[in-house]
């Protein structure tokens, strides 16, 4: 079969690879009908996530049709079922899964020792996201093996299109969790750093959860225009001092809730500030660029909440711990516990309260995956989200 594969830093190729097979009794094989390129995939391509190996199949946002099931799979999941696959792999029975902390599953990462050394404790297995998270083949392929399938798929029984439900695999639940962690109250002002796909969904979710005003912060005019088309305020950090603008928009108090939907590859509007972290990153004295996180903490009103859903992988410098502690800020974060949100969000889509398709700008065949990565990474042709069809 054909698959998008990591072949080195800044190198993605479509390769012929072996078809997946049932390796455990609870596995299923899915014929992929739609998959997508995620901003997190760019961290792999850019070389910021360790333990990638040449030929690893990329992709953790995918859905399709079940074509084979193992003998131990719950009979409720059958050949022919249409399913969306969440990116974290959960066992469903460990202490973390019982607490609905699915991305912290204690049983699904066969390389737990590697992630334990980096993070202190292991994380769940993740499709297509390096050997740090298990080395599982991803879903940017014609077929994919789904592990513990009866605990790790959402069946789609309605006639919703792939594009309406595909993002239940990752970015829609991630954006929603970012807003939910803010504990939004009526009248709240919510500022979102990053107007990429996850940031857009965080904004939509904040509005659904009752925010009075939502503010998008980014530097790409087309992304800000997409946010503005939904009625959100916008700030371009390349020509505006973000903290000053937020104070002006909030009567001098700052936003009630702040969401970092950027993560480790953030940029800063002031070149000297950006170069400081870029240089430290280049010599590996820090792994991540925390511009958005710092700015969110410094901008949030006292007693507010900073919610972090942008991916961070290692260590950061100049964390404003004083501001965080002395102003009673609450910091919440986590890889998304996707399984918790899939059914409720499916309901919101069916009710017309959320429209995930609004962020799709490019549709390509799987064989043009490398082109999709180039468009998305380099922000060509106003690329916001690429959906691939095998």
C-alpha positions in Angstrom: 0.0 0.0 0.0 1.0 3.6 -0.3 1.7 5.8 2.8 3.2 9.1 3.7 6.5 8.3 5.4 9.1 10.3 7.4 12.4 10.0 5.6 14.5 12.5 7.5 14.2 16.0 8.8 12.1 18.1 6.5 11.6 15.1 4.2 8.3 13.3 3.6 7.8 10.8 0.8 5.1 8.5 -0.4 6.4 5.0 -0.2 5.2 1.5 -0.9 5.0 -0.3 2.4 3.6 -3.6 3.6 -0.2 -3.8 4.3 -1.0 -3.9 8.0 -2.2 -7.1 9.5 -3.9 -8.3 12.7 -1.2 -8.7 15.4 -3.4 -9.0 18.4 -6.8 -10.5 19.0 -8.4 -7.0 19.6 -6.9 -5.4 16.5 -8.9 -4.2 13.5 -7.8 -3.2 10.0 -9.4 0.0 8.7 -9.5 1.0 5.0 -8.7 4.7 5.3 -11.2 7.0 3.5 -10.0 10.3 4.9 -6.9 11.5 6.8 -5.4 14.9 7.5 -2.1 16.7 8.2 -1.9 18.1 11.7 0.2 20.9 13.0 1.8 18.4 15.4 3.0 16.4 12.4 5.1 19.4 11.5 7.0 19.0 14.8 8.1 15.6 13.6 9.0 16.9 10.1 11.0 19.8 11.7 13.0 17.4 13.8 11.8 18.6 17.3 10.4 15.2 18.4 13.1 12.6 18.9 13.0 8.8 18.1 11.6 9.1 14.5 13.0 6.5 12.2 13.3 6.6 8.4 10.2 5.0 6.9 7.9 5.6 9.8 4.3 6.2 8.6 2.9 9.6 9.6 -0.5 10.7 10.6 -2.8 10.5 13.6 -6.0 12.0 12.2 -7.8 9.4 10.2 -11.1 7.5 9.7 -12.4 4.8 7.4 -14.2 1.5 7.0 -13.5 -1.6 9.1 -12.4 -4.4 6.7 -11.1 -7.0 9.2 -11.4 -7.6 13.0 -9.5 -9.8 15.3 -11.2 -12.7 17.2 -11.2 -10.8 20.5 -12.9 -7.6 19.3 -16.3 -6.9 20.8 -18.9 -8.1 18.3 -20.5 -4.7 18.3 -17.7 -3.6 16.0 -18.1 -5.3 12.7 -16.6 -5.4 9.2 -18.2 -2.6 7.2 -18.6 -0.2 10.1 -17.6 3.4 9.4 -15.3 4.7 12.2 -13.3 7.7 13.4 -10.0 6.8 15.2 -8.9 8.9 18.2 -5.1 9.7 18.1 -4.3 8.5 21.6 -4.6 4.7 22.1 -6.4 3.9 25.4 -6.8 0.5 27.1 -10.0 1.6 28.8 -9.2 -0.1 32.1 -6.2 1.4 33.8 -6.5 4.1 36.5 -6.0 6.9 34.0 -8.6 5.6 31.6 -11.1 5.1 34.4 -10.5 8.7 35.3 -11.1 9.6 31.6 -7.4 10.7 31.2 -7.1 8.7 28.1 -3.9 10.3 26.7 -2.2 9.3 30.0 -3.1 5.6 29.5 -0.7 3.4 31.5 -0.8 0.3 29.2 -0.7 1.2 25.5 2.9 2.6 25.0 5.3 -0.3 24.5 8.2 2.2 24.8 7.0 3.6 28.1 10.6 3.6 29.4 11.6 6.2 26.8 8.8 8.7 27.5 9.3 8.1 31.3 12.9 9.3 31.0 11.7 12.5 29.2 8.5 13.2 31.0 8.9 11.5 34.4 6.0 9.2 33.7 4.9 7.5 30.4 2.2 8.7 28.1 -0.3 6.7 26.0 0.6 5.3 22.6 -0.1 7.6 19.7 -0.5 6.7 16.0 2.3 7.9 13.7 4.0 10.0 16.4 7.5 8.6 16.9 8.8 5.7 18.9 8.6 7.9 22.0 4.9 7.2 21.9 5.1 3.5 20.8 6.2 3.5 17.2 2.7 2.8 15.9 2.2 3.2 12.2 0.1 6.2 11.4 -3.0 6.8 9.3 -1.7 8.7 6.3 -2.0 5.5 4.4 -4.4 3.3 2.5 -4.9 1.0 5.4 -4.2 1.2 9.1 -4.1 -1.2 12.1 -6.2 0.0 14.9 -5.1 -1.3 18.3 -7.6 -2.4 21.0 -10.1 -1.5 18.3 -13.4 -1.9 20.3 -12.1 0.7 22.8 -10.6 3.1 20.3 -13.0 3.9 17.6 -16.2 6.0 17.3 -18.8 4.4 15.0 -20.5 6.8 12.7 -24.1 5.6 11.9 -25.4 8.9 10.4 -25.0 10.2 6.9 -22.6 12.9 7.9 -19.7 13.3 5.5 -16.1 12.3 6.3 -15.2 16.0 6.4 -17.8 16.7 9.0 -16.5 14.0 11.4 -12.8 13.5 10.5 -11.6 16.1 13.0 -13.2 14.2 15.9 -10.0 12.2 15.8 -7.9 15.1 17.3 -8.2 18.8 16.6 -11.9 19.4 17.3 -11.7 17.6 20.7 -8.4 19.3 21.4 -9.8 22.8 20.7 -12.9 22.0 22.8 -10.8 20.7 25.7 -8.7 23.9 25.6 -11.9 25.9 26.1 -13.4 23.5 28.6 -10.3 23.7 30.8 -10.9 27.5 31.0 -14.1 27.0 33.0 -15.8 29.7 31.0 -18.5 31.8 32.6 -21.0 34.0 31.0 -19.4 37.4 30.1 -15.9 36.0 29.9 -13.3 37.4 27.5 -11.2 34.6 26.0 -8.0 35.2 24.1 -6.6 32.4 21.9 -3.0 32.4 20.8 -2.8 30.7 17.4 -5.4 30.9 14.7 -4.5 27.6 13.1 -7.0 24.7 13.0 -6.8 23.9 16.8 -7.0 27.6 17.6 -10.1 28.1 15.4 -11.8 25.2 17.1 -10.9 26.5 20.5 -12.5 29.8 19.5 -15.7 28.1 18.3 -15.8 26.0 21.5 -15.3 29.0 23.7 -18.3 30.7 22.1 -20.4 27.5 22.4 -19.5 27.4 26.1 -20.6 30.9 26.7 -17.8 33.4 26.1 -18.9 36.9 25.5 -15.9 37.9 23.5 -13.2 35.8 21.7 -9.9 37.3 20.6 -7.7 35.6 18.0 -3.9 36.3 18.1 -1.7 35.3 15.1 0.5 36.9 12.4 -1.0 35.3 9.3 -3.6 37.7 7.7 -5.5 34.8 6.1 -5.8 33.0 9.5 -7.0 36.2 11.2 -9.5 36.8 8.4 -10.9 33.3 8.9 -11.3 34.1 12.6 -12.8 37.5 11.9 -15.4 35.9 9.5 -16.8 34.1 12.6 -17.1 37.3 14.5 -14.0 37.1 16.6 -11.7 40.1 17.4 -8.2 39.8 16.0 -4.7 40.9 16.9 -1.7 40.6 14.5 1.3 40.2 16.8 3.7 41.4 14.1 2.4 44.9 14.1 0.7 45.2 17.5 1.9 44.8 21.1 -0.3 42.0 22.2 -0.5 42.7 25.9 -1.3 46.3 25.4 -4.0 45.5 22.8 -5.5 43.0 25.2 -5.6 45.5 28.1 -7.3 48.0 25.8 -9.9 45.5 24.8 -10.6 44.5 28.4 -10.7 47.8 30.2 -7.2 47.3 31.6 -7.8 43.9 33.3 -6.7 41.4 30.7 -8.6 38.5 29.3 -10.4 36.3 31.8 -9.2 33.1 30.1 -6.2 32.6 27.8 -5.6 29.6 25.5 -2.2 28.7 24.1 -2.9 26.8 20.9 0.6 27.3 19.5 3.1 25.3 21.4 6.8 24.7 20.9 7.4 26.4 17.5 5.9 29.8 18.5 7.3 33.0 17.0 7.4 36.5 18.5 6.7 39.8 16.8 9.9 41.3 18.1 12.8 39.9 16.2 15.3 40.1 19.1 13.0 38.2 21.5 12.4 35.6 18.8 16.1 35.2 18.1 16.9 34.7 21.8 14.8 31.5 21.9 15.7 30.4 18.4 19.4 30.6 19.2 18.9 28.6 22.5 16.9 26.0 20.6 19.6 25.7 17.9 22.3 24.8 20.4 19.8 22.6 22.3 20.0 24.6 25.6 16.2 24.6 25.4 13.9 22.5 23.1 10.8 24.6 22.8 10.0 28.2 22.1 7.6 29.4 24.7 6.6 32.8 23.4 2.9 32.2 23.4 2.9 30.6 26.8 4.9 33.5 28.4 2.6 36.1 26.7 -0.6 34.3 27.8 0.6 34.2 31.4 1.7 37.8 31.4 -1.6 39.0 29.7 -4.2 37.0 31.7 -6.1 38.9 34.3 -5.2 38.1 37.9 -7.1 35.0 39.1 -7.7 33.9 35.5 -7.0 30.6 33.7 -4.3 29.8 31.2 -5.1 26.7 29.2 -2.3 25.1 27.2 -3.2 22.7 24.3 -0.3 23.7 22.0 2.2 20.8 22.1 5.4 21.1 24.2 8.0 18.4 24.1 10.8 19.2 26.4 12.3 22.1 28.3 11.7 25.9 28.2 13.6 28.9 29.4 12.4 32.1 31.2 9.1 30.7 32.4 7.3 33.5 34.3 6.7 31.6 37.5 6.5 34.8 39.5 3.5 36.1 37.5 1.9 32.7 37.7 2.2 32.3 41.4 1.7 35.9 42.7 -1.4 36.6 40.6 -3.2 33.4 41.5 -3.3 32.1 37.9 -4.5 28.6 37.2 -2.5 26.7 34.6 -4.2 23.7 32.9 -2.9 21.6 30.1 -2.7 18.1 28.6 -2.7 16.1 25.4 -6.4 15.8 24.6 -8.4 12.9 26.1 -10.1 12.5 22.8 -12.4 9.6 23.8 -14.1 11.7 26.4 -15.3 14.3 23.9 -16.1 12.4 20.7 -19.7 11.6 21.3 -20.7 15.0 22.8 -19.0 16.8 19.9 -20.6 14.5 17.3 -23.9 15.6 18.8 -23.0 19.3 18.5 -22.1 18.7 14.8 -25.4 17.0 14.2 -27.2 19.9 15.8 -25.4 22.4 13.6 -23.7 24.1 16.6 -20.2 23.3 15.2 -19.1 23.2 11.6 -15.7 21.5 11.4 -15.5 21.8 7.6 -15.1 25.5 7.8 -11.3 25.3 8.3 -10.6 23.0 5.3 -8.7 24.9 2.6 -7.0 22.1 0.6 -8.1 18.6 -0.5 -5.5 16.4 -2.1 -5.0 12.7 -2.9 -2.7 10.8 -0.5 -0.1 10.6 -3.3 0.3 14.3 -3.1 1.0 14.2 0.7 4.4 15.8 0.4 2.9 18.7 -1.4 0.4 19.1 1.4 3.1 19.2 3.9 4.9 21.9 2.0 1.8 24.0 1.6 0.9 23.6 5.3 4.3 24.1 6.8 5.2 27.1 4.7 1.7 28.6 4.8 1.5 28.7 1.0 -1.7 29.4 -0.8 -3.4 30.4 2.4 -3.3 26.8 3.6 -5.1 26.3 6.9 -6.0 22.5 6.8 -5.1 19.7 4.3 -7.4 16.7 4.0 -5.9 13.7 2.1 -7.9 11.0 0.4 -6.2 7.6 -0.3 
